Amino acid sequence: MSDNTALVLGATGGIGGEVARQLRDAGWKVRALHRGGTQALALRDGMEWGRGDAMVRADVMAAAQGCSVIVHAVNPPGYRRWAELVLPMVDNTIAAACAQGATIVLPGTVYNYGPSAFLTLREDSVQEPLTRKGAIRVQLEQRLRQASSRGCKVIVVRAGDFFGPRPGNNWFSQGLVKPGQPVKSISLPGAPGVGHQWSYLPDVARTMLELVQRRDTLEPFATFHMAGHWDADGRQMAEAITRVVVRRGSAKPSMGAFPWWLIALAAPFVTTLRELREMRYLWKTPVRMDNARLVAALGREPHTPLDEAVEAALVGMGCLVSATSSAAATVAS
């Protein structure tokens, strides 16, 4: 087993891709599986890519050979077939990690928790989820906890709603603004005055990297919460978007309530919208995460200032022209 070789499952997604890039930049040898990849390993972007499927145990076992870390950041696309796919995929990761004596790193969610744990979530808060996805996530973590006594270690990092330059499916890029378009309006999914927890993807990845580098000092099943960016009244994220857009020379966007009524009408026919509607309870009450355990382990939480993070996210989503492109256009003119 190599101490600096990692397998990333879900490397084409938002958090998986960000963790893979940060591991690579920190000097790790990174492998990634891709269902559409080539049979032989191909070097791309400083990482080894090979064809494989997280649902096929033999693929995961082969890719994990010699790895000391497996990042389990893979999820069914578009929220579809969670009940069929989520647990078999993590079982394959567990089998590979136990065979290699590797550490599993899991991007966790708040889905595990229901109102009995609100308003402040700690790592040991009771997990009584309201939704089907939440119940599956609880089972997933239970299997990882059991596996931590069988030769592999586990690090779980739970965070609020993701946003970032390569976001994947999340509320910022699918609910607040429209990717690939100038920001002319911003939707507010939350009830008026209700706070919400956000987490910038590069900060989450940096947190995971730093915990991985300290994995020998952690308990076999180690869980951590990130404070991220706390939007105290449900408008601060939208106001940060507005500041960035106006500073970059565009007109001030309008703000309005998210069209939940439209989601309700379309949900029976669109899986993604049905799943989004199921999570609406997280927008009706403030849910804040306590990061005391993380700070005790790292000394601080990696944290990018909100406006800087929002600007990078909007540029990456194609909602703003990058500063480099703007400068080039000015010179050309």
Rosetta blueprint (number, residue, H / E / L):
1 M L
2 S L
3 D L
4 N L
5 T E
6 A E
7 L E
8 V E
9 L E
10 G L
11 A L
12 T L
13 G L
14 G H
15 I H
16 G H
17 G H
18 E H
19 V H
20 A H
21 R H
22 Q H
23 L H
24 R H
25 D H
26 A L
27 G L
28 W L
29 K E
30 V E
31 R E
32 A E
33 L E
34 H E
35 R L
36 G L
37 G L
38 T L
39 Q L
40 A L
41 L L
42 A E
43 L E
44 R E
45 D L
46 G L
47 M E
48 E E
49 W E
50 G E
51 R E
52 G L
53 D L
54 A L
55 M L
56 V L
57 R H
58 A H
59 D H
60 V H
61 M H
62 A H
63 A H
64 A L
65 Q L
66 G L
67 C L
68 S L
69 V E
70 I E
71 V E
72 H E
73 A L
74 V L
75 N L
76 P L
77 P H
78 G H
79 Y H
80 R L
81 R L
82 W H
83 A H
84 E H
85 L H
86 V H
87 L H
88 P H
89 M H
90 V H
91 D H
92 N H
93 T H
94 I H
95 A H
96 A H
97 A H
98 C H
99 A H
100 Q H
101 G L
102 A L
103 T E
104 I E
105 V E
106 L E
107 P E
108 G E
109 T L
110 V L
111 Y L
112 N L
113 Y L
114 G L
115 P H
116 S H
117 A H
118 F L
119 L L
120 T E
121 L E
122 R L
123 E L
124 D L
125 S L
126 V L
127 Q L
128 E L
129 P L
130 L L
131 T L
132 R H
133 K H
134 G H
135 A H
136 I H
137 R H
138 V H
139 Q H
140 L H
141 E H
142 Q H
143 R H
144 L H
145 R H
146 Q H
147 A H
148 S L
149 S L
150 R L
151 G L
152 C L
153 K E
154 V E
155 I E
156 V E
157 V E
158 R E
159 A L
160 G L
161 D E
162 F E
163 F E
164 G L
165 P L
166 R L
167 P L
168 G L
169 N L
170 N L
171 W H
172 F H
173 S H
174 Q H
175 G H
176 L H
177 V L
178 K L
179 P L
180 G L
181 Q L
182 P L
183 V L
184 K L
185 S E
186 I E
187 S E
188 L E
189 P L
190 G L
191 A L
192 P L
193 G L
194 V L
195 G L
196 H E
197 Q E
198 W E
199 S E
200 Y E
201 L H
202 P H
203 D H
204 V H
205 A H
206 R H
207 T H
208 M H
209 L H
210 E H
211 L H
212 V H
213 Q H
214 R L
215 R H
216 D H
217 T H
218 L L
219 E L
220 P L
221 F E
222 A E
223 T E
224 F E
225 H E
226 M L
227 A L
228 G L
229 H E
230 W E
231 D E
232 A L
233 D L
234 G L
235 R L
236 Q H
237 M H
238 A H
239 E H
240 A H
241 I H
242 T H
243 R H
244 V H
245 V H
246 V H
247 R H
248 R L
249 G L
250 S L
251 A L
252 K L
253 P L
254 S E
255 M E
256 G E
257 A E
258 F L
259 P L
260 W H
261 W H
262 L H
263 I H
264 A H
265 L H
266 A H
267 A L
268 P L
269 F L
270 V L
271 T H
272 T H
273 L H
274 R H
275 E H
276 L H
277 R H
278 E H
279 M L
280 R H
281 Y H
282 L H
283 W H
284 K L
285 T L
286 P L
287 V L
288 R E
289 M E
290 D L
291 N L
292 A H
293 R H
294 L H
295 V H
296 A H
297 A H
298 L H
299 G L
300 R L
301 E L
302 P L
303 H L
304 T L
305 P L
306 L H
307 D H
308 E H
309 A H
310 V H
311 E H
312 A H
313 A H
314 L H
315 V H
316 G H
317 M L
318 G L
319 C L
320 L L
321 V L
322 S L
323 A H
324 T H
325 S H
326 S H
327 A H
328 A H
329 A H
330 T H
331 V H
332 A H
333 S L
